[in-house]
């Protein structure tokens, strides 16, 4: 049971880092992508600013972490069904 929980946490962290990577990449290539006319959202502005600052390390860490943990989870599940 413990291995399933630790695998799920790694998958979740990897997915979260991928989201940060995608938002940061979009914000760096198109700075106005998350802005609406006549509306200002402080929380969204801060989140996009945070993502724009760390999108490269988030992608470098997040994508392999997500893929490796997903593959390991699938292998463990396949072994569990065979037994």
C-alpha positions in Angstrom: 0.0 0.0 0.0 2.9 2.4 0.8 4.3 2.1 -2.7 1.1 3.1 -4.3 0.8 6.2 -2.2 4.4 7.2 -2.9 3.9 6.6 -6.6 0.8 8.8 -6.6 2.6 11.6 -4.8 5.4 11.5 -7.4 2.9 11.5 -10.2 1.0 14.5 -8.6 4.2 16.5 -8.1 5.3 15.8 -11.6 2.0 16.9 -13.0 2.1 20.1 -10.9 5.5 20.9 -12.2 4.4 20.3 -15.8 1.5 22.8 -15.2 4.0 25.3 -13.9 6.2 24.7 -16.9 3.3 25.1 -19.4 2.0 28.4 -17.7 5.6 29.8 -17.5 6.4 28.9 -21.1 3.1 30.5 -22.3 3.7 33.6 -20.2 7.3 34.0 -21.4 6.4 33.7 -25.1 3.1 35.7 -24.9 3.1 38.1 -21.9 -0.5 39.1 -22.4 -1.9 35.6 -22.6 -3.4 35.5 -19.1 -4.6 39.1 -19.0 -8.2 40.2 -19.6 -9.3 43.7 -20.6 -10.8 45.8 -17.8 -10.0 43.1 -15.1 -7.0 42.7 -12.8 -6.5 39.6 -10.7 -3.7 39.9 -8.2 -3.5 36.1 -7.4 -3.4 35.2 -11.1 -0.7 37.8 -11.7 1.4 36.5 -8.9 1.0 32.9 -10.0 1.9 33.7 -13.6 4.9 35.7 -12.4 6.1 32.8 -10.3 5.7 30.3 -13.2 7.5 32.6 -15.6 10.5 32.7 -13.2 10.9 29.0 -12.7 9.5 27.4 -15.8 12.7 26.0 -17.1 13.7 24.0 -13.9 10.1 23.0 -13.5 10.1 21.4 -16.9 13.5 19.8 -16.5 12.4 18.2 -13.2 8.7 17.7 -13.8 8.5 16.0 -17.1 11.0 13.2 -16.4 9.6 12.8 -12.8 6.1 12.4 -14.2 7.0 10.0 -16.9 9.3 7.8 -14.7 6.8 7.6 -11.9 4.0 6.8 -14.3 5.9 4.0 -16.0 7.0 2.6 -12.6 3.4 2.7 -11.4 2.2 0.9 -14.5 4.9 -1.8 -14.1 4.0 -2.3 -10.5 0.3 -2.6 -11.3 1.1 -5.1 -14.1 3.2 -7.2 -11.8 0.4 -7.1 -9.2 -2.2 -8.4 -11.7 0.1 -11.3 -12.8 0.5 -12.6 -9.2 
